[in-house]
Amino acid sequence: MNFKILTLLLGLTATSCQQTTHNEREIADLKNQADSIATVSQMVLLQNVATAIQKGGTEYAVDFCHVKAIPITDSLSKEVRMSIQRITDKNRNPKNNLKTKTDRSIFDEFKRKQELSDTLLTQNEQYVYYKRINLAMPICMKCHGNPTTDIEEKTLQKINTSYPNDKAVGYKLNDLRGLWKIKIDKIN
């Protein structure tokens, strides 16, 4: 299947100016809606992780994320009636791995272009929105930073126990950690 990357600036190709304006507005509205959903999802996850860290430190937060991160995202998906996922090339949880050629291609594009913040694709009967997730807070390094200098030994042991195939360490502050992926059904 051939997928086309749509950006807010390019809009959809249309046969008339009126149609182009309508499609550009629709794309802008979809991107704004998806961006809001990604922002709220990020805030909810970060608030829950911060609470877990306050309750029992980073070691406890690893357990919390292992059990609760995907159910929180799934719950938000149900609430907004859209698929919400986090995807990455260096996953901790295997469910967050890049699963499709399109995901891989988009992720690689985000890695190449630091200024790229989001993009919207159309495929079949859905729009798929991707938004950059950077490790923007120093606290993130306590679980995703350098294993010898940033992550406490007990936390690293917990990560290795909970996620034996973990790839989500070795990041620096502001590195690209992953993408939000939001699927929106087209309305005909």
Beta strands, then each sheet from edge to edge (+ up, - down):
strand 1: 4-6
strand 2: 83-87
strand 3: 118-123
strand 4: 126-134
strand 5: 176-185
sheet 1: 1+ 3- 4+ 5- 2+
end
